[in-house]
Amino acid sequence: MAHFEDKEYKIFEMFHKQWALVSAGTMENNNGCTVGWGSLGTLWTRPGTDGAVATVYIYPSRYTWNFLNENDTFTISFFPEAYRKALGYMGSHSGRDEDKTSTAGLTVVPFGDSITYKEASMSILCRKLYQHPFDRESLHPEIQAYYQANPKAYPLDANGDWQSHWMFVGQILDVRES
């Protein structure tokens, strides 16, 4: 494993300002989507692991959600600013409908039991430890009110109810930087 813990990262900017692609699958069958919500930290330390984890949040309507749900590993890939337009494309088009990775000008490469992108400046390989939807009633009332007031930002599901993000927590297995 790369010694990522020995380096300084602006972790509060990585997801929010830089964005990332969360991806899962094989070289033959994969998908990725742009995310702006994520975190890095320590959770579930136990013998044999330092508890380093990455957490991402995905809507179940996203095609990538299926890949995260079905695979044991996933990656989080960060890119230089020059790829901002490609990340915008990856976040606004569905892999159900097209080969959006090629159209965005990105190149899929293997990383562990998953995939990442040749153009990524940093990729984090994770083994899925936990997944679960947010429980609306457990959110602070201020957040619930915001979701209700912004239905375009936070879409409704087929039943007309607020669509909850799912949380995916992964043990960090490796970090690749270029």
Residue pairs with C-beta under 8 A, 6 or more apart in sequence:
1 172
1 173
1 174
1 175
2 174
2 175
2 176
2 177
4 124
4 172
4 175
4 177
5 50
5 52
9 40
11 39
11 40
14 20
14 38
14 40
14 78
15 35
15 36
15 37
15 38
15 39
16 36
18 78
18 79
19 34
19 35
19 36
19 78
19 79
19 84
19 87
19 91
20 34
20 35
20 38
20 56
20 76
20 77
20 78
20 79
20 87
21 32
21 33
21 34
21 35
21 75
21 76
21 77
21 79
21 87
21 90
21 117
21 120
22 32
22 33
22 35
22 38
22 56
22 58
22 64
22 68
22 74
22 75
22 76
22 77
22 168
23 30
23 31
23 32
23 33
23 64
23 67
23 74
23 75
23 77
23 114
23 115
23 116
23 117
24 30
24 31
24 32
24 64
24 67
24 68
24 70
24 71
24 73
24 74
24 75
24 114
24 115
25 31
25 67
25 71
25 114
25 115
26 115
27 108
27 110
27 115
30 67
30 108
30 114
30 115
31 63
31 64
31 66
31 67
31 95
32 64
32 77
32 90
32 95
32 101
32 115
32 117
33 58
33 62
33 63
33 64
33 90
33 91
33 95
34 87
34 88
34 90
34 91
35 56
35 57
35 58
35 76
35 91
37 56
37 57
37 165
38 54
38 55
38 56
38 57
38 76
39 54
39 55
40 52
40 53
40 54
40 55
40 124
40 172
41 52
41 53
41 55
42 50
42 51
42 52
42 53
43 51
43 53
43 169
44 51
44 53
44 129
44 171
45 51
49 171
52 171
52 172
53 126
53 129
53 169
53 170
53 171
53 172
54 76
54 124
54 126
54 169
54 170
54 172
55 167
55 168
55 169
55 170
56 74
56 76
56 167
56 168
56 170
57 134
57 165
57 166
57 167
57 168
58 64
58 65
58 68
58 165
58 166
58 168
59 65
59 155
59 163
59 165
59 166
60 133
60 163
60 164
60 166
61 155
61 157
61 163
63 94
63 95
63 96
64 95
65 166
67 74
68 74
68 128
68 131
68 166
68 168
69 131
71 113
71 114
71 128
72 113
72 127
72 128
73 112
73 113
73 114
73 125
73 126
73 127
73 128
73 170
73 173
74 114
74 126
74 128
74 168
74 170
75 111
75 112
75 114
75 115
75 116
75 123
75 124
75 125
75 126
76 123
76 124
76 126
77 116
77 117
77 120
77 122
77 123
77 124
78 120
78 121
78 122
78 123
79 86
79 87
79 117
79 119
79 120
79 121
80 119
80 121
83 106
83 119
86 104
86 105
86 106
86 119
87 104
89 100
89 103
89 104
90 100
90 101
90 104
90 106
93 100
93 103
94 100
95 101
101 107
101 108
101 117
105 119
106 117
106 118
106 119
107 117
107 118
107 119
108 115
108 116
108 117
108 118
109 115
109 116
109 117
109 118
110 116
111 123
111 125
111 174
111 176
112 125
112 173
112 174
114 125
116 123
116 125
116 176
117 123
120 176
120 178
121 177
121 178
122 175
122 176
122 177
122 178
123 175
123 176
124 172
124 174
124 175
125 172
125 173
125 174
125 175
125 176
126 170
126 171
126 172
126 173
127 170
127 171
127 173
128 168
128 169
128 170
129 169
129 170
129 171
130 167
130 168
130 169
131 166
131 167
131 168
131 169
132 166
132 167
133 164
133 165
133 166
133 167
134 164
134 165
134 166
134 167
135 164
136 144
136 147
136 162
136 164
139 147
147 154
147 162
148 162
154 162
154 163
155 163
156 162
156 163
157 163
